[in-house]
Amino acid sequence: MLRACVLDFKGGWSDYLTLIEFSYNNSYHNSIGVAPYETLYGIKGRSPLCWDEVGEKVITGPELVQETVEKVAIIRKRLKEAQDRQKSWADVKRRPLEFHQGDKVYLKIAPTRG
């Protein structure tokens, strides 16, 4: 997104970084199913140029906690679905490796904690 905006703004792109950030945070992300701004604040972000939605919903106490927990659960579910989809695509080309005696292999040893 930044690259596309830089091409449009020709030279003075640093003046528009805040608008680019706003646009990114309010754009739909397929992996979580909502915009990051909406995930964080619970409402859809509104452009300072267009205030078409009026009013705010005030949530306090246990309702806020419950709504946040529900949103986190939805995001986790959608991320899991995206990971499963990516795994299924990767598994299509994956093949089991077979080693025979005398083959040279790379062995990576990681230190263990304990």
C-alpha positions as CSV (number, residue, x, y, z in Angstrom):
1,M,0.0,0.0,0.0
2,L,2.8,2.4,0.8
3,R,4.5,1.8,-2.5
4,A,1.3,2.6,-4.4
5,C,0.8,5.8,-2.4
6,V,4.4,6.9,-2.9
7,L,3.9,6.6,-6.7
8,D,0.8,8.7,-6.5
9,F,2.2,11.5,-4.3
10,K,5.5,12.0,-6.2
11,G,8.1,13.4,-3.9
12,G,6.0,14.8,-1.1
13,W,4.9,11.4,0.2
14,S,6.2,12.0,3.7
15,D,3.5,14.6,4.2
16,Y,0.9,11.9,3.7
17,L,2.2,9.1,5.9
18,T,-0.5,9.7,8.5
19,L,-3.2,9.3,5.9
20,I,-1.5,6.2,4.5
21,E,-1.4,4.7,8.1
22,F,-5.1,5.6,8.6
23,S,-6.0,4.0,5.3
24,Y,-4.0,0.8,6.2
25,N,-5.5,0.5,9.6
26,N,-9.0,1.0,8.3
27,S,-8.7,-1.4,5.3
28,Y,-10.2,-4.9,5.5
29,H,-7.7,-7.6,6.4
30,N,-8.7,-11.0,5.1
31,S,-6.8,-13.0,7.7
32,I,-8.8,-11.5,10.7
33,G,-11.9,-10.6,8.8
34,V,-12.0,-7.0,9.9
35,A,-10.0,-3.8,9.9
36,P,-7.3,-3.5,12.6
37,Y,-8.8,-0.3,13.8
38,E,-12.2,-1.9,14.3
39,T,-10.5,-4.8,16.1
40,L,-8.7,-2.5,18.5
41,Y,-11.4,0.0,19.2
42,G,-14.7,-1.9,18.5
43,I,-16.0,0.7,16.0
44,K,-15.4,1.3,12.4
45,G,-12.9,4.1,11.7
46,R,-14.3,7.2,10.2
47,S,-12.4,9.5,7.9
48,P,-12.0,13.0,9.1
49,L,-13.3,14.1,5.7
50,C,-16.6,12.1,6.0
51,W,-18.4,11.8,9.3
52,D,-21.5,9.9,8.1
53,E,-22.1,7.8,11.3
54,V,-23.3,9.7,14.3
55,G,-23.2,8.5,17.9
56,E,-21.1,6.2,19.9
57,K,-21.8,3.2,22.0
58,V,-20.4,3.4,25.5
59,I,-19.5,0.1,27.0
60,T,-18.2,-0.2,30.6
61,G,-17.2,-2.9,33.0
62,P,-18.0,-6.6,32.3
63,E,-19.7,-5.8,29.0
64,L,-16.4,-4.4,27.7
65,V,-14.5,-7.4,28.9
66,Q,-17.0,-9.8,27.4
67,E,-17.1,-8.0,24.0
68,T,-13.3,-7.9,23.9
69,V,-13.0,-11.6,24.7
70,E,-15.6,-12.4,21.9
71,K,-13.6,-10.3,19.4
72,V,-10.4,-12.0,20.3
73,A,-12.0,-15.4,19.9
74,I,-13.3,-14.4,16.5
75,I,-9.9,-13.2,15.4
76,R,-8.2,-16.3,16.6
77,K,-10.7,-18.4,14.8
78,R,-10.2,-16.5,11.5
79,L,-6.4,-16.6,11.9
80,K,-6.6,-20.4,12.5
81,E,-8.8,-20.7,9.3
82,A,-6.2,-18.7,7.3
83,Q,-3.4,-20.9,8.7
84,D,-5.2,-24.0,7.8
85,R,-5.9,-22.7,4.3
86,Q,-2.2,-21.9,3.8
87,K,-1.2,-25.3,5.2
88,S,-3.5,-27.1,2.7
89,W,-1.9,-25.1,-0.1
90,A,1.6,-25.9,1.1
91,D,0.7,-29.6,1.5
92,V,-0.3,-29.9,-2.1
93,K,3.3,-29.6,-3.2
94,R,4.9,-31.3,-0.2
95,R,6.3,-34.7,-0.5
96,P,7.7,-37.0,2.1
97,L,11.5,-37.1,2.3
98,E,13.3,-40.4,2.2
99,F,16.9,-40.8,3.3
100,H,19.1,-43.8,2.7
101,Q,22.2,-44.9,4.5
102,G,25.2,-42.8,3.3
103,D,23.1,-39.7,2.3
104,K,24.5,-36.4,3.5
105,V,22.0,-34.3,5.3
106,Y,22.1,-31.0,7.2
107,L,21.4,-31.4,10.9
108,K,20.4,-28.4,12.8
109,I,20.8,-28.7,16.5
110,A,19.1,-26.1,18.7
111,P,20.1,-25.7,22.3
112,T,17.5,-26.9,24.8
113,R,16.3,-25.0,27.7
114,G,16.1,-26.8,31.0
